[in-house]
Amino acid sequence: MKKLSVKKGIECQACLACVNVCSETYYKEANQDKACIQITMKDGVVKPLVCIQCGKCARACEHEAIKQLPNGVYTVDKKKCVKCGKCVEACPFGVMVLDDEAVAASKCIACAKCVKACPMELLEIVEK
């Protein structure tokens, strides 16, 4: 199964390079609210929140618009998505995006653009 992962032992500097490249990829603008990766602070530690391809979004979708590919990645079928928001509500990490102007919800597809953008080399794509 292919997924985005956060390496241990490396500190995130909250530069937002990963967030910006994600939103630019999906929405052609650097906008934290439109990124499928988020940077948070917990107990004084900056940490990226990423999609772990858990499938909760797919199970919440009543229109079967989110399917798992053979490599384990869940994707949104834009033709089936009705933008009801149930996938966004179901996401335990808050990394599903539902923008008013978009035709469908969006989520991480493990494209690795954020991995390449991170100057700390904190992110990686793993096969499990």
N, CA, C and O atoms as a DFTB+ gen file, in Angstrom:
512 C
 N C O
     1  1       0.840      -1.178       0.000
     2  2       0.000       0.000       0.000
     3  2       0.882       1.236       0.000
     4  3       1.800       1.343       0.814
     5  1       0.621       2.150      -0.883
     6  2       1.376       3.391      -1.025
     7  2       0.724       4.478      -0.178
     8  3      -0.493       4.657      -0.224
     9  1       1.535       5.208       0.602
    10  2       0.986       6.314       1.383
    11  2       2.075       7.299       1.761
    12  3       3.265       6.983       1.753
    13  1       1.629       8.504       2.093
    14  2       2.518       9.551       2.577
    15  2       2.779       9.306       4.050
    16  3       1.865       8.955       4.796
    17  1       4.012       9.487       4.468
    18  2       4.369       9.244       5.862
    19  2       5.297      10.351       6.356
    20  3       6.008      10.986       5.577
    21  1       5.270      10.562       7.662
    22  2       6.138      11.549       8.311
    23  2       7.266      10.799       9.004
    24  3       7.018       9.937       9.848
    25  1       8.496      11.124       8.651
    26  2       9.653      10.466       9.257
    27  2       9.801      10.884      10.720
    28  3       9.486      12.016      11.088
    29  1      10.268       9.985      11.521
    30  2      10.517      10.278      12.931
    31  2      11.925      10.836      13.099
    32  3      12.823      10.526      12.316
    33  1      12.109      11.665      14.130
    34  2      13.426      12.187      14.451
    35  2      13.832      13.440      13.697
    36  3      14.950      13.930      13.851
    37  1      12.923      13.959      12.882
    38  2      13.198      15.191      12.151
    39  2      12.116      16.199      12.538
    40  3      10.930      15.869      12.549
    41  1      12.521      17.406      12.850
    42  2      11.554      18.422      13.251
    43  2      11.048      19.210      12.053
    44  3      11.822      19.636      11.196
    45  1       9.745      19.392      12.011
    46  2       9.115      20.241      11.000
    47  2       9.383      21.695      11.378
    48  3       9.255      22.073      12.543
    49  1       9.750      22.497      10.402
    50  2      10.032      23.908      10.636
    51  2       8.853      24.808      10.271
    52  3       8.966      26.034      10.313
    53  1       7.725      24.198       9.912
    54  2       6.508      24.931       9.552
    55  2       6.755      25.961       8.450
    56  3       6.215      27.066       8.491
    57  1       7.566      25.592       7.473
    58  2       7.846      26.498       6.358
    59  2       6.672      26.557       5.375
    60  3       6.571      27.487       4.574
    61  1       5.798      25.571       5.443
    62  2       4.603      25.454       4.621
    63  2       4.870      25.136       3.150
    64  3       3.967      25.249       2.321
    65  1       6.085      24.744       2.826
    66  2       6.390      24.381       1.435
    67  2       5.513      23.221       0.975
    68  3       5.023      23.225      -0.154
    69  1       5.317      22.244       1.828
    70  2       4.481      21.089       1.474
    71  2       3.029      21.498       1.292
    72  3       2.367      21.058       0.352
    73  1       2.540      22.330       2.178
    74  2       1.157      22.808       2.132
    75  2       0.923      23.612       0.853
    76  3      -0.075      23.415       0.160
    77  1       1.837      24.505       0.552
    78  2       1.689      25.351      -0.630
    79  2       1.731      24.558      -1.930
    80  3       0.931      24.807      -2.832
    81  1       2.653      23.607      -2.035
    82  2       2.731      22.833      -3.279
    83  2       1.497      21.957      -3.440
    84  3       1.056      21.715      -4.563
    85  1       0.937      21.482      -2.344
    86  2      -0.281      20.671      -2.420
    87  2      -1.453      21.512      -2.938
    88  3      -2.138      21.107      -3.877
    89  1      -1.678      22.659      -2.340
    90  2      -2.806      23.484      -2.786
    91  2      -2.589      24.010      -4.205
    92  3      -3.545      24.157      -4.967
    93  1      -1.345      24.290      -4.559
    94  2      -1.054      24.735      -5.925
    95  2      -1.323      23.614      -6.934
    96  3      -1.783      23.869      -8.047
    97  1      -1.035      22.389      -6.541
    98  2      -1.270      21.244      -7.420
    99  2      -2.757      21.063      -7.687
   100  3      -3.162      20.872      -8.834
   101  1      -3.567      21.121      -6.646
   102  2      -5.012      20.908      -6.792
   103  2      -5.764      22.149      -7.261
   104  3      -6.666      22.064      -8.093
   105  1      -5.377      23.311      -6.712
   106  2      -6.195      24.511      -6.904
   107  2      -5.471      25.686      -7.558
   108  3      -6.046      26.764      -7.706
   109  1      -4.227      25.485      -7.945
   110  2      -3.449      26.519      -8.645
   111  2      -3.249      27.785      -7.820
   112  3      -3.094      28.873      -8.374
   113  1      -3.253      27.639      -6.487
   114  2      -2.965      28.768      -5.604
   115  2      -2.416      28.241      -4.279
   116  3      -2.784      27.156      -3.829
   117  1      -1.533      29.025      -3.666
   118  2      -1.002      28.677      -2.354
   119  2      -2.024      29.124      -1.312
   120  3      -2.169      30.314      -1.034
   121  1      -2.729      28.149      -0.742
   122  2      -3.789      28.443       0.208
   123  2      -3.874      27.282       1.193
   124  3      -4.226      26.164       0.815
   125  1      -3.554      27.549       2.446
   126  2      -3.538      26.493       3.469
   127  2      -4.870      25.765       3.582
   128  3      -4.893      24.568       3.868
   129  1      -5.965      26.456       3.366
   130  2      -7.284      25.838       3.495
   131  2      -7.593      24.867       2.365
   132  3      -8.553      24.100       2.448
   133  1      -6.783      24.896       1.307
   134  2      -7.032      24.036       0.155
   135  2      -5.963      22.958      -0.011
   136  3      -5.822      22.381      -1.089
   137  1      -5.221      22.691       1.042
   138  2      -4.162      21.688       0.982
   139  2      -4.594      20.390       1.658
   140  3      -5.310      20.409       2.658
   141  1      -4.163      19.296       1.117
   142  2      -4.475      17.975       1.670
   143  2      -3.407      17.529       2.667
   144  3      -3.331      16.352       3.017
   145  1      -2.599      18.454       3.112
   146  2      -1.645      18.245       4.200
   147  2      -1.743      19.498       5.063
   148  3      -1.831      20.609       4.540
   149  1      -1.730      19.326       6.349
   150  2      -1.863      20.449       7.266
   151  2      -0.716      20.430       8.279
   152  3      -0.204      19.368       8.633
   153  1      -0.327      21.604       8.733
   154  2       0.714      21.725       9.759
   155  2       0.033      22.184      11.044
   156  3      -0.689      23.181      11.055
   157  1       0.269      21.449      12.123
   158  2      -0.341      21.784      13.409
   159  2       0.730      21.849      14.486
   160  3       1.877      21.455      14.274
   161  1       0.332      22.351      15.636
   162  2       1.232      22.350      16.784
   163  2       0.531      21.603      17.909
   164  3      -0.607      21.913      18.263
   165  1       1.218      20.626      18.462
   166  2       0.680      19.853      19.579
   167  2       1.773      19.705      20.625
   168  3       2.872      19.235      20.333
   169  1       1.456      20.108      21.838
   170  2       2.413      20.040      22.941
   171  2       3.727      20.745      22.599
   172  3       4.806      20.279      22.965
   173  1       3.623      21.871      21.895
   174  2       4.798      22.653      21.544
   175  2       5.606      22.103      20.379
   176  3       6.675      22.627      20.068
   177  1       5.109      21.054      19.729
   178  2       5.829      20.436      18.615
   179  2       5.029      20.657      17.328
   180  3       3.834      20.370      17.265
   181  1       5.712      21.170      16.312
   182  2       5.094      21.372      15.001
   183  2       5.083      20.034      14.286
   184  3       6.092      19.332      14.233
   185  1       3.911      19.688      13.731
   186  2       3.786      18.379      13.109
   187  2       2.880      18.444      11.887
   188  3       1.822      19.072      11.931
   189  1       3.287      17.799      10.794
   190  2       2.405      17.700       9.634
   191  2       1.320      16.645       9.883
   192  3       1.586      15.589      10.458
   193  1       0.112      16.946       9.447
   194  2      -0.968      15.968       9.446
   195  2      -1.149      15.514       8.008
   196  3      -1.335      16.334       7.109
   197  1      -1.094      14.212       7.794
   198  2      -1.164      13.669       6.441
   199  2      -2.234      12.583       6.355
   200  3      -2.636      12.007       7.366
   201  1      -2.675      12.322       5.159
   202  2      -3.618      11.237       4.908
   203  2      -2.877       9.914       5.037
   204  3      -1.838       9.704       4.411
   205  1      -3.427       9.027       5.856
   206  2      -2.798       7.713       6.034
   207  2      -3.496       6.634       5.209
   208  3      -3.241       5.443       5.385
   209  1      -4.386       7.070       4.300
   210  2      -5.118       6.156       3.419
   211  2      -5.898       5.123       4.230
   212  3      -5.883       3.932       3.919
   213  1      -6.581       5.597       5.273
   214  2      -7.336       4.707       6.166
   215  2      -8.667       4.251       5.572
   216  3      -9.202       3.219       5.976
   217  1      -9.205       5.009       4.618
   218  2     -10.447       4.625       3.969
   219  2     -11.718       5.091       4.658
   220  3     -12.814       4.778       4.195
   221  1     -11.597       5.833       5.756
   222  2     -12.806       6.314       6.443
   223  2     -13.615       7.242       5.544
   224  3     -14.844       7.257       5.616
   225  1     -12.948       8.002       4.712
   226  2     -13.649       8.885       3.772
   227  2     -14.471       8.066       2.787
   228  3     -15.607       8.423       2.474
   229  1     -13.905       6.975       2.301
   230  2     -14.607       6.126       1.338
   231  2     -15.822       5.467       1.982
   232  3     -16.882       5.373       1.363
   233  1     -15.671       5.019       3.199
   234  2     -16.796       4.377       3.889
   235  2     -17.915       5.377       4.186
   236  3     -19.084       4.994       4.247
   237  1     -17.574       6.639       4.368
   238  2     -18.578       7.667       4.662
   239  2     -19.314       8.146       3.416
   240  3     -20.394       8.727       3.519
   241  1     -18.747       7.911       2.260
   242  2     -19.331       8.420       1.016
   243  2     -20.498       7.546       0.569
   244  3     -20.316       6.382       0.212
   245  1     -21.680       8.115       0.595
   246  2     -22.894       7.392       0.211
   247  2     -23.040       7.256      -1.304
   248  3     -23.905       6.521      -1.778
   249  1     -22.209       7.952      -2.057
   250  2     -22.312       7.952      -3.517
   251  2     -21.209       7.137      -4.177
   252  3     -21.080       7.133      -5.401
   253  1     -20.413       6.445      -3.360
   254  2     -19.316       5.605      -3.847
   255  2     -18.368       6.382      -4.760
   256  3     -17.884       5.865      -5.767
   257  1     -18.116       7.637      -4.383
   258  2     -17.237       8.493      -5.183
   259  2     -15.765       8.340      -4.793
   260  3     -14.890       8.844      -5.495
   261  1     -15.482       7.656      -3.691
   262  2     -14.092       7.468      -3.262
   263  2     -13.782       5.979      -3.316
   264  3     -14.412       5.169      -2.635
   265  1     -12.809       5.640      -4.134
   266  2     -12.435       4.247      -4.354
   267  2     -10.958       4.038      -4.054
   268  3     -10.147       4.955      -4.182
   269  1     -10.626       2.825      -3.656
   270  2      -9.232       2.477      -3.400
   271  2      -8.627       1.865      -4.664
   272  3      -9.180       0.932      -5.247
   273  1      -7.490       2.406      -5.070
   274  2      -6.761       1.878      -6.216
   275  2      -5.966       0.648      -5.797
   276  3      -5.786       0.415      -4.602
   277  1      -5.489      -0.141      -6.751
   278  2      -4.700      -1.331      -6.405
   279  2      -3.453      -1.030      -5.562
   280  3      -2.991      -1.895      -4.818
   281  1      -2.906       0.189      -5.672
   282  2      -1.719       0.529      -4.881
   283  2      -2.065       0.974      -3.462
   284  3      -1.174       1.321      -2.687
   285  1      -3.369       0.967      -3.114
   286  2      -3.799       1.312      -1.765
   287  2      -4.265       2.733      -1.580
   288  3      -4.834       3.064      -0.539
   289  1      -4.042       3.578      -2.557
   290  2      -4.413       4.985      -2.460
   291  2      -5.902       5.147      -2.769
   292  3      -6.421       4.552      -3.713
   293  1      -6.578       5.961      -1.958
   294  2      -7.975       6.284      -2.191
   295  2      -8.051       7.547      -3.037
   296  3      -7.338       8.519      -2.785
   297  1      -8.924       7.526      -4.045
   298  2      -9.089       8.686      -4.915
   299  2     -10.569       9.064      -5.020
   300  3     -11.456       8.237      -4.810
   301  1     -10.806      10.325      -5.347
   302  2     -12.155      10.841      -5.497
   303  2     -12.527      10.852      -6.976
   304  3     -11.815      11.428      -7.799
   305  1     -13.629      10.222      -7.302
   306  2     -14.162      10.248      -8.658
   307  2     -14.988      11.529      -8.787
   308  3     -16.074      11.632      -8.216
   309  1     -14.478      12.485      -9.525
   310  2     -15.123      13.797      -9.641
   311  2     -16.515      13.705     -10.271
   312  3     -17.368      14.557     -10.019
   313  1     -16.740      12.698     -11.069
   314  2     -18.048      12.549     -11.710
   315  2     -19.111      12.056     -10.733
   316  3     -20.297      12.330     -10.918
   317  1     -18.698      11.337      -9.703
   318  2     -19.650      10.791      -8.737
   319  2     -19.806      11.658      -7.492
   320  3     -20.812      11.552      -6.791
   321  1     -18.834      12.507      -7.208
   322  2     -18.864      13.331      -5.996
   323  2     -19.960      14.394      -6.107
   324  3     -20.038      15.123      -7.096
   325  1     -20.801      14.466      -5.079
   326  2     -21.872      15.473      -5.044
   327  2     -21.559      16.574      -4.030
   328  3     -22.407      17.421      -3.749
   329  1     -20.353      16.561      -3.487
   330  2     -19.889      17.579      -2.531
   331  2     -20.763      17.664      -1.277
   332  3     -21.034      18.753      -0.772
   333  1     -21.199      16.505      -0.783
   334  2     -22.042      16.492       0.417
   335  2     -21.241      16.769       1.694
   336  3     -21.803      17.211       2.696
   337  1     -19.930      16.509       1.660
   338  2     -19.077      16.804       2.807
   339  2     -18.935      15.680       3.819
   340  3     -18.237      15.845       4.819
   341  1     -19.572      14.553       3.592
   342  2     -19.478      13.450       4.566
   343  2     -18.061      12.899       4.670
   344  3     -17.652      12.451       5.741
   345  1     -17.319      12.925       3.589
   346  2     -15.931      12.464       3.617
   347  2     -15.071      13.388       4.475
   348  3     -14.199      12.938       5.218
   349  1     -15.333      14.682       4.357
   350  2     -14.595      15.678       5.139
   351  2     -14.870      15.474       6.626
   352  3     -13.950      15.531       7.442
   353  1     -16.127      15.238       6.976
   354  2     -16.498      14.996       8.367
   355  2     -15.867      13.716       8.904
   356  3     -15.519      13.645      10.082
   357  1     -15.717      12.706       8.053
   358  2     -15.198      11.407       8.481
   359  2     -13.679      11.374       8.610
   360  3     -13.142      10.507       9.300
   361  1     -12.989      12.284       7.972
   362  2     -11.518      12.260       7.974
   363  2     -10.984      12.556       9.375
   364  3     -11.210      13.646       9.901
   365  1     -10.279      11.602       9.987
   366  2      -9.802      11.806      11.360
   367  2      -8.678      12.831      11.485
   368  3      -8.368      13.269      12.593
   369  1      -8.069      13.217      10.374
   370  2      -6.947      14.145      10.422
   371  2      -7.267      15.505       9.817
   372  3      -6.422      16.400       9.821
   373  1      -8.465      15.665       9.302
   374  2      -8.855      16.946       8.732
   375  2      -8.103      17.314       7.478
   376  3      -7.822      18.489       7.241
   377  1      -7.771      16.317       6.667
   378  2      -6.997      16.594       5.463
   379  2      -7.768      16.343       4.164
   380  3      -7.185      16.344       3.080
   381  1      -9.074      16.129       4.281
   382  2      -9.936      16.122       3.090
   383  2     -10.322      17.576       2.845
   384  3     -10.573      18.320       3.793
   385  1     -10.370      17.983       1.591
   386  2     -10.673      19.371       1.251
   387  2     -11.957      19.426       0.434
   388  3     -12.142      18.665      -0.516
   389  1     -12.840      20.345       0.826
   390  2     -14.068      20.574       0.076
   391  2     -14.186      22.072      -0.150
   392  3     -14.695      22.811       0.692
   393  1     -13.701      22.498      -1.312
   394  2     -13.710      23.916      -1.662
   395  2     -14.987      24.245      -2.432
   396  3     -15.422      23.478      -3.292
   397  1     -15.572      25.379      -2.118
   398  2     -16.820      25.786      -2.765
   399  2     -16.706      25.865      -4.284
   400  3     -17.665      25.560      -4.993
   401  1     -15.553      26.268      -4.785
   402  2     -15.382      26.463      -6.219
   403  2     -14.985      25.200      -6.975
   404  3     -15.044      25.168      -8.205
   405  1     -14.585      24.166      -6.253
   406  2     -14.141      22.922      -6.896
   407  2     -15.338      22.067      -7.298
   408  3     -16.431      22.213      -6.752
   409  1     -15.119      21.183      -8.252
   410  2     -16.192      20.304      -8.707
   411  2     -16.380      19.101      -7.790
   412  3     -17.416      18.437      -7.835
   413  1     -15.372      18.819      -6.951
   414  2     -15.435      17.656      -6.065
   415  2     -14.495      17.858      -4.880
   416  3     -13.651      18.754      -4.877
   417  1     -14.662      17.012      -3.889
   418  2     -13.729      17.005      -2.758
   419  2     -12.365      16.536      -3.263
   420  3     -12.266      15.906      -4.316
   421  1     -11.328      16.847      -2.509
   422  2      -9.996      16.372      -2.877
   423  2      -9.301      15.798      -1.660
   424  3      -9.608      16.146      -0.519
   425  1      -8.355      14.908      -1.932
   426  2      -7.587      14.267      -0.870
   427  2      -6.215      13.885      -1.399
   428  3      -5.963      13.902      -2.604
   429  1      -5.362      13.550      -0.497
   430  2      -4.007      13.149      -0.865
   431  2      -4.043      11.879      -1.716
   432  3      -4.732      10.911      -1.393
   433  1      -3.288      11.912      -2.801
   434  2      -3.169      10.729      -3.653
   435  2      -1.723      10.224      -3.670
   436  3      -1.332       9.468      -4.559
   437  1      -0.939      10.648      -2.682
   438  2       0.458      10.223      -2.541
   439  2       1.258      10.530      -3.807
   440  3       2.004       9.685      -4.302
   441  1       1.095      11.744      -4.321
   442  2       1.778      12.147      -5.556
   443  2       3.255      12.469      -5.332
   444  3       4.038      12.491      -6.282
   445  1       3.632      12.718      -4.092
   446  2       5.013      12.982      -3.682
   447  2       5.505      14.396      -3.959
   448  3       6.686      14.676      -3.756
   449  1       4.652      15.281      -4.409
   450  2       5.094      16.662      -4.631
   451  2       5.480      17.328      -3.316
   452  3       6.436      18.102      -3.275
   453  1       4.758      17.041      -2.253
   454  2       5.095      17.604      -0.939
   455  2       6.423      17.030      -0.433
   456  3       7.189      17.725       0.234
   457  1       6.686      15.783      -0.747
   458  2       7.943      15.143      -0.350
   459  2       9.116      15.889      -0.975
   460  3      10.104      16.192      -0.306
   461  1       8.992      16.178      -2.260
   462  2      10.051      16.888      -2.976
   463  2      10.192      18.332      -2.510
   464  3      11.287      18.894      -2.552
   465  1       9.085      18.938      -2.062
   466  2       9.108      20.342      -1.649
   467  2       9.680      20.552      -0.251
   468  3      10.154      21.646       0.054
   469  1       9.648      19.546       0.596
   470  2      10.064      19.698       1.996
   471  2      11.578      19.839       2.119
   472  3      12.311      18.899       1.812
   473  1      12.059      21.014       2.570
   474  2      13.507      21.199       2.698
   475  2      14.119      20.385       3.844
   476  3      15.332      20.173       3.870
   477  1      13.302      19.932       4.779
   478  2      13.791      19.144       5.911
   479  2      13.832      17.651       5.598
   480  3      14.331      16.863       6.402
   481  1      13.311      17.258       4.438
   482  2      13.208      15.851       4.043
   483  2      12.469      15.042       5.105
   484  3      12.854      13.924       5.446
   485  1      11.400      15.642       5.615
   486  2      10.596      15.064       6.678
   487  2       9.545      14.088       6.159
   488  3       9.140      13.171       6.873
   489  1       9.113      14.279       4.941
   490  2       8.044      13.466       4.369
   491  2       8.607      12.400       3.442
   492  3       9.674      12.572       2.851
   493  1       7.878      11.302       3.325
   494  2       8.289      10.241       2.416
   495  2       7.058       9.457       1.958
   496  3       6.034       9.418       2.640
   497  1       7.187       8.840       0.795
   498  2       6.157       7.929       0.315
   499  2       6.651       6.517       0.658
   500  3       7.768       6.129       0.314
   501  1       5.792       5.770       1.341
   502  2       6.166       4.413       1.758
   503  2       5.210       3.410       1.153
   504  3       4.061       3.729       0.846
   505  1       5.694       2.206       0.989
   506  2       4.885       1.065       0.560
   507  2       4.751       0.164       1.773
   508  3       5.749      -0.248       2.364
   509  1       3.518      -0.139       2.143
   510  2       3.302      -1.022       3.296
   511  2       2.515      -2.220       2.889
   512  3       2.230      -3.083       3.719
